[in-house]
């Protein structure tokens, strides 16, 4: 029996104590091997050439050169899967989101002062993210950032018609922050209401929604109220610590927060959102499942498909991590499977007619 090669990890952090902690955590898994630790990007650069690691964990703030600038240089000259580590502050949230745009596969907040109480859960998540990063499709991110591969549909002479659809629901996880930006960037201002569940920490979700809003003709906002009416042309993003649900009262649709337990360890959960759409809108909905690790959203998309909704799953080639869409496809939950950049034109053609 051939022994499986361990994933080689380079830990980059200016704190010797934190490098040692990360090394202990990662090497507690038999599939991972920390080949070295670097205290700054200059040392990391030499170790990358020498040791050829499979994955980097990279601190956002370091002396001599910050992690984001190093990441920018790395992705241009020597692309590698990177998991960013950041403290939980608003400023770091913006920097971390910028890192994902540059090409980091994922991020993880650094543990708080209550480390002992959260060490086991932190260990589990860190190991999971590093293993996932080792398998990530970096080519998909490069393709996402290269700009649209299709001509924008001319809607100037076409009539908007949303008579068959009450709501569009979109779920995403790893790789989703950039995939969603691509999806919304070229959508016209007039679309049915859109609800989004992206797996993201609470401190990041407002910054994430604001970034989407700057990039889109649609009005994008984090759902900060416990309940809001769904309005065409608006996009509602789940807070990073609450589920969101679509409900119907009389003839009107609303989006509301749900502070229930995590589902499949996720809060917000795509499944919670999709299942609520089935109850509220039945087949008069569109469900979209984008890049992400795990299976959150697959069961909910299956329920939407059974109810007669149009369901779209992102294909493997354009997914940074083809987990959630793959499970949905294998379950027969997807009406259509398509590259990321084909989804927006498909939707526009659904709602605009001559």
C-alpha positions as CSV (number, residue, x, y, z in Angstrom):
1,X,0.0,0.0,0.0
2,X,1.4,3.4,-1.1
3,X,1.6,5.9,1.8
4,X,-0.3,9.1,1.0
5,X,2.0,12.1,0.9
6,X,1.4,14.6,3.7
7,X,0.3,18.2,2.8
8,X,3.2,20.5,3.3
9,X,2.3,23.7,5.2
10,X,4.4,26.9,5.6
11,X,3.3,29.0,8.6
12,X,4.0,32.8,8.2
13,X,3.5,34.9,11.3
14,X,5.7,37.4,13.1
15,X,4.8,35.9,16.5
16,X,7.0,32.9,17.5
17,X,4.4,31.9,20.0
18,X,1.6,31.8,17.5
19,X,3.8,30.0,14.9
20,X,4.4,27.3,17.5
21,X,0.7,27.1,18.3
22,X,-0.3,26.7,14.7
23,X,2.5,24.1,14.2
24,X,1.2,22.0,17.1
25,X,-2.4,22.3,15.9
26,X,-1.6,21.4,12.2
27,X,0.8,18.6,13.0
28,X,-1.8,16.9,15.3
29,X,-3.4,15.8,12.0
30,X,-1.5,12.9,10.3
31,X,-2.2,14.3,6.9
32,X,-0.4,17.6,7.5
33,X,3.2,18.5,7.9
34,X,4.5,22.0,8.8
35,X,7.7,22.2,6.9
36,X,8.8,25.5,8.4
37,X,7.7,28.8,10.0
38,X,8.6,32.3,8.7
39,X,8.5,35.5,10.7
40,X,8.1,37.8,7.8
41,X,7.4,37.7,4.0
42,X,11.1,38.0,3.1
43,X,11.9,34.8,5.0
44,X,8.7,33.2,3.6
45,X,9.8,33.9,0.0
46,X,13.1,32.1,0.5
47,X,11.4,29.1,2.2
48,X,8.8,28.8,-0.5
49,X,11.6,28.5,-3.1
50,X,13.5,26.0,-1.0
51,X,10.7,23.8,0.5
52,X,7.9,24.1,-2.1
53,X,5.0,24.0,0.4
54,X,1.5,23.0,-0.7
55,X,-0.3,25.6,1.5
56,X,0.6,28.8,3.3
57,X,-1.1,30.2,6.4
58,X,-0.4,33.9,6.3
59,X,-0.8,36.7,8.9
60,X,-2.5,39.8,7.7
61,X,-0.2,42.2,9.6
62,X,3.5,41.7,9.8
63,X,6.7,43.9,9.9
64,X,8.7,44.8,6.8
65,X,5.9,43.9,4.4
66,X,2.2,43.3,5.3
67,X,0.6,40.0,4.4
68,X,-1.7,41.5,1.7
69,X,1.2,43.0,-0.2
70,X,3.1,39.7,0.0
71,X,0.0,37.9,-1.1
72,X,-0.3,40.2,-4.1
73,X,3.3,39.5,-5.1
74,X,2.9,35.8,-4.5
75,X,-0.3,35.4,-6.6
76,X,1.4,37.2,-9.5
77,X,4.7,35.4,-9.4
78,X,4.2,32.0,-7.7
79,X,0.5,31.3,-7.0
80,X,-0.1,29.1,-4.0
81,X,-3.2,28.2,-1.9
82,X,-3.2,30.6,1.1
83,X,-5.4,30.8,4.2
84,X,-5.3,34.3,5.7
85,X,-5.3,34.7,9.5
86,X,-6.7,37.9,10.9
87,X,-7.8,39.5,14.2
88,X,-11.5,40.3,14.4
89,X,-11.6,44.0,13.9
90,X,-13.5,46.1,11.3
91,X,-10.3,47.3,9.7
92,X,-9.0,43.7,9.4
93,X,-12.4,42.7,7.9
94,X,-11.8,45.1,5.0
95,X,-8.2,43.9,4.6
96,X,-9.2,40.2,4.8
97,X,-11.9,40.7,2.1
98,X,-9.3,42.4,-0.1
99,X,-7.1,39.3,0.4
100,X,-9.8,37.1,-0.9
101,X,-10.1,39.3,-4.0
102,X,-6.4,39.1,-4.6
103,X,-6.5,35.3,-4.5
104,X,-6.4,33.9,-0.9
105,X,-8.6,30.7,-0.8
106,X,-10.0,31.3,2.6
107,X,-9.5,33.1,5.9
108,X,-9.8,32.3,9.6
109,X,-9.9,34.8,12.5
110,X,-7.2,34.4,15.1
111,X,-8.3,32.8,18.3
112,X,-9.4,35.2,21.1
113,X,-8.0,35.4,24.6
114,X,-10.3,32.6,25.6
115,X,-8.1,30.3,23.6
116,X,-8.3,27.3,25.9
117,X,-12.1,27.1,25.8
118,X,-12.2,27.3,22.0
119,X,-9.0,25.5,21.1
120,X,-10.6,22.2,20.0
121,X,-13.1,23.9,17.7
122,X,-10.4,26.2,16.3
123,X,-8.2,23.2,15.7
124,X,-11.0,21.5,13.8
125,X,-11.7,24.5,11.6
126,X,-8.1,25.4,10.9
127,X,-7.2,21.8,9.8
128,X,-10.3,21.6,7.6
129,X,-9.5,24.9,5.9
130,X,-5.9,24.0,5.2
131,X,-6.8,20.6,3.8
132,X,-9.5,22.3,1.6
133,X,-7.0,24.9,0.5
134,X,-4.6,22.2,-0.7
135,X,-7.3,21.0,-3.1
136,X,-8.6,24.4,-4.2
137,X,-8.8,25.4,-7.8
138,X,-6.7,28.5,-8.1
139,X,-7.3,28.6,-11.8
140,X,-11.0,29.3,-11.1
141,X,-10.1,32.4,-9.2
142,X,-7.8,33.7,-11.9
143,X,-10.6,33.1,-14.4
144,X,-13.1,35.0,-12.2
145,X,-10.7,38.0,-12.0
146,X,-10.0,38.1,-15.7
147,X,-13.3,39.8,-16.5
148,X,-16.5,38.6,-18.2
149,X,-16.2,36.1,-21.1
150,X,-19.6,37.1,-22.5
151,X,-21.1,40.1,-24.1
152,X,-23.5,42.0,-21.9
153,X,-27.1,41.5,-22.9
154,X,-28.7,44.7,-24.4
155,X,-31.8,45.2,-22.3
156,X,-32.6,48.7,-23.5
157,X,-35.3,47.6,-25.9
158,X,-36.6,44.8,-23.7
159,X,-39.3,44.6,-21.2
160,X,-38.7,43.4,-17.6
161,X,-41.0,40.5,-16.6
162,X,-40.8,38.8,-13.2
163,X,-44.3,37.3,-13.4
164,X,-43.0,33.7,-12.9
165,X,-40.6,34.4,-10.1
166,X,-41.0,36.0,-6.6
167,X,-37.5,35.6,-5.3
168,X,-33.9,34.6,-6.2
169,X,-32.0,32.8,-3.4
170,X,-28.2,32.3,-3.7
171,X,-26.0,30.3,-1.4
172,X,-22.1,30.2,-1.3
173,X,-19.2,29.5,0.9
174,X,-15.4,29.2,0.1
175,X,-14.7,31.3,-3.0
176,X,-18.1,32.8,-2.8
177,X,-17.2,36.3,-1.9
178,X,-15.7,36.9,-5.3
179,X,-18.1,34.6,-7.2
180,X,-21.0,36.7,-5.9
181,X,-19.3,39.9,-7.0
182,X,-19.0,38.5,-10.5
183,X,-22.6,37.4,-10.5
184,X,-24.1,40.7,-9.3
185,X,-21.7,43.0,-11.1
186,X,-23.4,42.7,-14.6
187,X,-27.0,42.4,-13.4
188,X,-29.3,45.2,-14.5
189,X,-30.8,47.4,-11.7
190,X,-34.3,45.8,-12.3
191,X,-34.4,42.2,-11.0
192,X,-36.6,40.2,-8.7
193,X,-35.6,40.5,-5.0
194,X,-32.5,38.5,-4.2
195,X,-31.5,36.9,-0.9
196,X,-27.9,35.7,-0.2
197,X,-26.4,33.4,2.4
198,X,-22.6,33.5,2.3
199,X,-20.7,31.6,5.0
200,X,-18.9,34.5,6.6
201,X,-18.1,35.8,10.1
202,X,-20.4,38.5,11.6
203,X,-17.6,41.2,11.6
204,X,-17.1,40.7,7.9
205,X,-20.7,40.6,6.6
206,X,-21.4,44.3,6.5
207,X,-18.2,45.1,4.7
208,X,-18.9,42.2,2.3
209,X,-22.4,43.6,1.6
210,X,-21.0,47.1,1.1
211,X,-18.4,45.8,-1.4
212,X,-21.1,44.1,-3.4
213,X,-23.2,47.3,-3.3
214,X,-20.3,49.3,-4.7
215,X,-19.9,46.9,-7.6
216,X,-23.5,46.4,-8.6
217,X,-26.3,48.4,-10.1
218,X,-28.6,46.6,-7.6
219,X,-29.0,47.9,-4.1
220,X,-27.2,45.4,-1.8
221,X,-27.5,45.6,2.0
222,X,-26.9,43.4,5.0
223,X,-30.2,42.4,6.6
224,X,-29.9,44.4,9.8
225,X,-33.6,44.6,10.7
226,X,-35.3,41.5,12.1
227,X,-37.7,41.7,9.2
228,X,-37.8,43.6,5.9
229,X,-40.1,43.6,2.9
230,X,-38.6,42.1,-0.2
231,X,-38.3,44.8,-2.9
232,X,-37.4,44.2,-6.6
233,X,-33.9,45.5,-7.4
234,X,-32.7,44.9,-3.9
235,X,-30.3,42.3,-2.5
236,X,-30.4,41.1,1.1
237,X,-27.3,39.5,2.6
238,X,-27.5,37.3,5.7
239,X,-25.6,38.7,8.7
240,X,-22.6,36.6,9.6
241,X,-24.3,35.3,12.8
242,X,-27.9,34.9,11.8
243,X,-29.9,32.7,9.4
244,X,-32.2,34.5,7.0
245,X,-35.6,33.2,5.9
246,X,-38.2,34.3,3.3
247,X,-41.7,34.4,4.5
248,X,-45.1,35.4,2.9
249,X,-47.8,37.5,4.6
250,X,-50.9,37.9,2.4
251,X,-49.5,38.8,-1.0
252,X,-46.2,40.3,0.2
253,X,-42.9,38.6,0.7
254,X,-40.5,39.5,3.6
255,X,-37.0,38.5,4.6
256,X,-36.4,37.9,8.3
257,X,-33.6,37.0,10.6
258,X,-33.6,33.6,12.4
259,X,-31.4,33.2,15.5
260,X,-31.8,29.4,15.6
261,X,-29.0,26.8,16.0
262,X,-26.3,26.3,13.4
263,X,-27.2,23.8,10.7
264,X,-24.4,21.5,9.5
265,X,-22.2,23.8,11.7
266,X,-23.2,26.8,9.7
267,X,-25.0,30.0,10.8
268,X,-26.1,31.5,8.5
269,X,-27.2,28.3,6.7
270,X,-28.0,28.0,3.0
271,X,-30.4,25.1,3.7
272,X,-32.4,27.2,6.2
273,X,-32.8,30.0,3.5
274,X,-33.7,27.5,0.7
275,X,-36.2,25.6,2.8
276,X,-37.9,28.9,3.7
277,X,-38.2,29.8,0.1
278,X,-39.9,26.5,-0.7
279,X,-42.5,27.3,2.0
280,X,-43.0,30.9,1.0
281,X,-42.8,30.8,-2.8
282,X,-43.0,27.1,-3.9
283,X,-41.9,26.8,-7.5
284,X,-42.0,30.6,-8.1
285,X,-38.3,31.0,-7.2
286,X,-34.8,30.5,-8.5
287,X,-32.2,28.8,-6.3
288,X,-28.5,29.2,-7.0
289,X,-25.6,27.2,-5.3
290,X,-22.1,28.5,-5.8
291,X,-18.6,27.4,-4.9
292,X,-18.1,26.2,-1.4
293,X,-16.9,23.4,0.9
294,X,-19.2,20.8,2.3
295,X,-22.9,20.2,1.5
296,X,-24.9,23.1,3.0
297,X,-27.7,24.0,0.6
298,X,-27.9,20.7,-1.2
299,X,-30.9,19.4,0.7
300,X,-32.6,22.8,0.4
301,X,-32.0,23.0,-3.3
302,X,-33.4,19.5,-3.7
303,X,-36.6,20.7,-2.0
304,X,-36.7,23.8,-4.3
305,X,-36.2,21.6,-7.3
306,X,-39.0,19.2,-6.2
307,X,-41.3,22.2,-5.7
308,X,-40.7,23.2,-9.3
309,X,-38.3,26.1,-8.8
310,X,-35.5,26.7,-11.3
311,X,-32.2,25.6,-9.7
312,X,-28.7,26.4,-10.9
313,X,-25.4,24.9,-9.6
314,X,-22.0,26.3,-10.5
315,X,-19.8,23.8,-12.5
316,X,-16.6,22.2,-11.3
317,X,-14.3,24.1,-13.7
318,X,-15.2,27.6,-12.4
319,X,-15.6,26.7,-8.6
320,X,-12.7,27.4,-6.3
321,X,-14.0,24.6,-4.1
322,X,-16.6,22.2,-5.8
323,X,-18.3,20.9,-2.7
324,X,-21.7,22.3,-2.2
325,X,-22.7,22.4,-5.9
326,X,-21.3,18.9,-6.5
327,X,-23.5,17.4,-3.7
328,X,-26.5,19.2,-5.1
329,X,-25.8,17.9,-8.6
330,X,-25.3,14.3,-7.4
331,X,-28.6,14.5,-5.6
332,X,-30.4,15.6,-8.8
333,X,-31.2,18.9,-7.3
334,X,-29.9,21.2,-10.1
335,X,-32.1,22.0,-13.1
336,X,-29.0,23.5,-14.7
337,X,-25.2,23.2,-14.2
338,X,-23.2,26.0,-15.7
339,X,-20.0,28.1,-15.5
340,X,-20.2,31.1,-13.2
341,X,-20.1,33.7,-15.9
342,X,-23.1,32.1,-17.7
343,X,-25.4,32.4,-14.8
344,X,-26.1,36.2,-15.0
345,X,-26.9,36.1,-18.8
346,X,-29.2,33.1,-18.1
347,X,-31.1,35.1,-15.4
348,X,-31.3,38.2,-17.5
349,X,-32.8,36.2,-20.4
350,X,-35.4,34.8,-17.9
351,X,-36.6,38.2,-17.0
352,X,-36.2,40.4,-20.1
353,X,-38.2,39.9,-23.3
354,X,-38.7,41.9,-26.4
